Amino acid sequence: MRERRPRASVLFDGAVTLAAVVTTVLAALAFGRDAGAGQWHDLALCVVVGLPLMQLLTRFPFQINTRHAGVEVQFDVGVLIFLLCFAAPATAALAWCLCVVPTGLLQRRSWVSRVYNASIGVLFMPVALAVLELFGTTGRAPEESRYRGLERIIRVDMTVPELLAVSAAVIAVFVVDVAVSAVSVAIQERTSVKGELLHTGAWLAVGASVAVGGLGYLGGLVESRLDRWAALLLVIPMVVTMMATRAMRTTRDVARRSEALFEAATALHTQGRRADLARALQKHARMVAGTPAAMVRSVGPAEDEIGVPVVAGDGVVLYITAPRRRDPAQRASDEKALEALASVGEAAFFRVSASEEMHGLARRDVVTGLPNRLQFAERLAQELDRAREASRLDRLVVLYLDLDGFKSVNDRFGHEAGDELLRLVGSRLRDTLRGGSTVARLGGDEFAVLLPDCQDVEGLCRRVLVALRVEVRMRGHVLRVQGSIGLSRARPGDDVGTLLRNADTAMYRAKATGKNRWVEFRPELLEEEIARLQVIEDLQQAPAEAFVVHYQPIVDLQAGPDQDPAARIVGLEALVRWRRDRGGGVEPLVGPDEFIGLAERSGTVVAIGDSVLRQVARDAASIQQHAARRLDLMVNVSPVQLRHPDFTERVAAAVRQTTSSGCRLHLEMTESVMIDDDTVGRLRDLAETGAQLTIDDFGTGFSSLGYLRHRPFSSFKIDRSFVRDIATEPTARALVEGMVKMGQALGLTIVAEGVEHPEQAEILRDMGCHLAQGHLYCRPLALEDIQGVLSGPVARPLSA
C-alpha cells in the first residue's frame, strides 16, 4: 500500500533539490567565468577519473539503522577530497556535480529517491568548501608539487592542520548527509527528528568516512608529487577499505535484520485491525529491507524490484517489495528477510481474521446474519448519544417485532423450516428498511429495528407489517405468518434498556389486542405490564386450593326435542377458576382467559393443571352418583403439561380413579400438539392409559386429515368462532358442515362449542353434529350446583 506523503515532506525534499540545482548552476557559472584551455582539460580529466570511481564507491555504502529504515552513507566523499586536491575550486565544484548527478540518477531506486540522493550529493561540495575555507587550507600548491603556483582548495602540503581540515570536511559532509536524511524521514513518518538521529553505527560510519576521505587525500598527494603510475598503489588500500566496509555492512545487516524481524513479530501481533496491520507491515518492511522504498501493495514486484507474497485472508494477496540490489548476495539476503517478514505477517493476518470472525459471530445472529442483541444495544447506545447532541431524541424510534404463529411452524415442520422462515423475514425487513436503519434478531422469533431519524412513524409501521406478512410453501402446505409490533420513542433520560423494555411492552399489548398490528408505548402500558407480572407472581405463590373447578354440560344434539334437557347431558367439561387472594381481600373468581396464558408463560400451568386433574378425579364419584349414569369428564391440557416428564403417570392415576367411579376421562388439547412430531409417542402413551383424546378449538390451527388419521384422537371440538356465525353467514356454515362430514368420515365424535341460540342448534342437528356445548344449555357451574342439574335417563355416550 503506497501511503500518501505528507505535504511537509514533499516541500522539504523539494527545497533540498532546489538548493542542489542552485549549487550546480553557480558552479557552472563560476567555471565559465574563468575557464581556460587548461581548466577545460582538468574538468574533462576530473570527470573521466571521478565518474568511474564514484560508480565504484557507491556500490559499497555503509548503512546506519534508524527507527523506520536505514540511512545509506555513500563513500564517494573520497572522490570529493581527491577532486579538491587535483583541480582548482571552480573546476572541482563543476566536476563534482557532473559526477554526482548521473551517479545518483542511474541508481535502481524510485525516481524520487534518485533525485533526492543526487541532490544531497551535490550539496556535499559547498559544505566541504566552507569547512576547508574555515580552516584556511586554500592557497597555491607547494614548489615540489606538479601544480606548483596554481590555486588549490587543498594544497597537499601534508601538514597536520591540513590533515585535520580534511578530516573536519569529511565529518561535516557525513553530518549533513545523515542529518538531512533524518529530517526527511522524520517529516515523512511524522516522528521526531531527535528520534531519527538516535541510531547505532554512527561512530563506525564516521571512521569509515574519514578513512575513505584520507584515501582521496592520498590520491591527490600521489597525483601531485609522484609519477602517474604510482597511483596504482592506491588500489590496495582502496580494495582493503571496500572489503572491510562490505564485511562490516554484512555483519550489521544480519544484526539489523534480526532485530527488525523480532520487533516486527512483536509489533504485528499486537495489531487488532487489518488496516493497522497493513500499515505496521509496511513500516517494518522498510526496517527489514533497510530502505524507505520498501512497501506493501496489491501488485507484484517490477523488474527492478524483489517481492514476496503475503496471504492476507479472504482471498487477498499483498506483496512486500523492495528495490533490487546489484549485489546478488545482498539481494538474496533481502529476499530471505522479506520471506521471514511475510511469514510473520501471514500469521498476524490469520489471527486478525480469526479475531474479526469471532468478533463478528459474537455480534451477529448465526441464522439470519443480522446483528444480534449485543450489537443492536451497542448501536442503539451510539445513536442515543448522537440524538442527544443533535436535540432530536423524539425522532429516534425503536421497533420490537414478534412473529405471530411462528411456534406452530417450528412444531409442525421442524427448526430447519423455522430458520428458513426467519431468514426470509430478516431479508424482507432489510429490503424494506434502508438508509441508516438497523435490523437485528434478538432471539427466537423476535426482531428489533432502530431508526435514528424517523419522521413518519405510521408509514414506517405499515411498511414493516407488510414485510412481516410472509407466505411460503413448505412440504405442500402454504404457511402464512404475520407479526406484531411494539414502538417506543426516545425521551430524555432513556437508556438502551428502557427503550427496549418499552418497545417490548408495547409489542405484548399488540399481541394481546389481536396481533398483526402495531402499538406505540404509553406509560400506562408499563403499568399494565407490571400488573401482569404481579399476576404471574401471584400465580407462583398461589396454593393448589386457590384453583377451583366449574363444570359445563355437553348435551346430545340428536336426542328428541321433547326430552328433558338434563337427561340429554352426556359429559362435563372441567373449567378452572382462580380464587385470587390480594392481601387479605379475596377477589371474585378469575376466568382462565385472564391467567392461563400468563401461567403458560411462567411455567405455573403445570402445577395448576395437576391440581385440576386431581380435583376432577376426586369429583368423579360425586358426579356419577348424582347423574346415576356414566358421564365423560373433559379436562383441558396445556402443551406445557404435555411435555412434562411425569405427566403420563399423573394421567394414568386420574384415569384409574375416574374409571373406578364410573366415569371416563377425556383430555382436551389444541391442534399444535397434534402436529408436533415430537409428541406423537406421548399421545400414544396417554391413549394407552385409557384416557380419551380430544382436539380442542378445531379449525383455528393447522388442520390436516393426515394428522387426524394417524393420531389417537377419538373426537374434536369445533371452535366457537365458526359456530357463532353459521346462522347468518353461508361461508361459516359451509366450513362447519365440512368439518362435520370430515369427522363422520373418520368416525370421530364431533362437539360444537359456543352454542347460544336455538337456530344454531337446529342447523348443527341437521348437519349431523353429535354433541353441543354452550350457554343455550347451561353456563359453567360449581360442583354443588351441577349436581342439582344432573338427572334423567342415560343418553348416548360421547365416544364409542
BELMO-V576182 format. One line per field, one symbol per residue. phi: phi as a letter, one per 20 degrees, with the letter a starting at -180 (. if undefined). psi: psi as a letter, one per 40 degrees, with the letter a starting at -180 (. if undefined). burial: b if it has 24 or more other C-alpha atoms within 12 Angstrom, else e. A space follows every 10 residues. Layout:
phi=???
psi=???
burial=???
//
This chain:
phi=.eefffffff ffffffffff ffffffffff fffdfcffff ffffffffef fffffffffc fdddfdfdac eeeeefffff ffffeecfgf ffffffffef fffffefebf ffffffffff ffffffffff ffffemefre ffffffdgne fcfdfldlef gfffffffff ffffffgfff ffffffffel defffffece nfffffffff ffffffffff fffecdffff ffffffffff ffffffffff ffffffffff ffffgfffed edcfffffff ffgffffffm bfffbdbedf fefecdacec fenlmecdce dbgfeffgff ffffffffff ffffffffff ffffffffff ffccffeeme gegfffffff fffffffffe lcffeeccdd dcfenfffff fednffffff fffffgffff ffdcmnecdc deqlddcccd cfbddcffff ffffffffed cceclndedc ccbdcdccdf cgnfdfffff ffffffffff ffdpmlbcce fcgfffffff ffffffffff efffffdddd cdfddefeff fefggffefd aceececdee ddmndeeggd fffecfgfff fenfffffff fffffffffg ffffffelaf ceddcfcegf ffeffeffff fgffffffff endceddebf ffffeeffdg fffffffffo fedceelfoe defbfgfffd ceedbbdfff fefgdfeccf ffffffffff fffffemdfd deemfccgff fffffffnff cbbrfgdaef cfgfffffef aoffdfffbf
psi=hhihiidddd dddddddddd dddddddddd dddehadddd dddddddddd dddddddeeg ihhhhadeah hhhifedddd ddddddiidd dddddddddd ddddeeigii dddddddddd ddeddddddd ddddefehai iideidfhei hidhefefid dddddddddd dddddddddd ddddddddef iidddddgii eddddddddd dddddddddd dddddiidde dddedddddd dddddddddd dddddddddd ddddddddee ieiddddddd ddddddddef heeiihieii iadfiiiiih heifehhihh iiihidhddd dddddddddd dddddddddd dddddddddd deeihddeei iadddddddd ddddddddde ffdeehhhhh ihhheddddd ddeidddddd dddddddddd ddhafeihhi hdibfhiihh hdghegdddd dddddddegh hihhfeihhh iaiihhhhii iheiaddddd dddddddddd ddfeifiihi hidddddddd dddddddddd ehideehihi hhihihdeii deihddeehe ihhhhiihgh hgfehhiihh iddeeddddd deeedddddd dddddddded dddddddfih ihhhhhhidd ddehdedddd dddddddddd eeihhihhii ddddehdeed ddddddddee iihhhifhee agihddddde ifieiihhid ddddededhd dddddddddd dddddefihh hhifheiddd ddddddeehd iihieddiih iidddddedh iiihihidi.
burial=beeeeeeebe ebbeebbeeb bebbeebbee beeeeeeebe ebbeebbebb bebbbebbbb bbbbbbbbbb bbbbbbbbbb bbbbbbbbbb bbbbbbbbbb bbbbeebbbb eebbbbbbbb bbbbbbbbbb bbeeeebbbb beeebbbeeb bbbbbbbbee ebbbbbbbbb bbbbbbbbbb bbbbbbbbbe eeeeebbebe bbeebbebbb bbbbbbbbbb bbbbbeeeee eeebeeebee bbeebbebbb ebbbebbbbb bebbbebbbe bebbeebbbb bbbbbbbbbb bbbbbbbeee eeeebbbbbb bbeeeeebbb bbbbbeeeeb bebbbbbbbb bbbbbbbbbb bbbeeeeeee eebbbebbbb bbbbbbbebb bebbeebeee eebbbbbbbb bbbbbbbbbb bbbeeebbbb bbbbbbbbbb ebbeeebbbb bbbbbbbbbb bbbbeebeeb bebbbbbbbb eeeeeeeebb bbbbbbbbbb beebbbebbb bbbbbbbbbb bbeebbbbbb bbeebbeebe ebeebbebbb ebebebbbbb bbbbbbbbbe eeeebbbbbb bbbbbbbbbb eeeeeeeeeb ebeebbebbb ebbbbbbbbb bbbbbbbbbb bbbbebbbbb bbbbbbbbbb bbeeeebbeb bbbbbbbbbe bbbbbbbbbb bbbbbbbebb ebbebbbebb bbbbbbbbbe bbbeeeebee bbbbbbbbbb ebbbbbeeee ebbebbbebb ebbeeeebbb bbbbbbeeeb bbbbbebbbb bbbbebbbbb bbbeebbebb beebbbbbbe
//
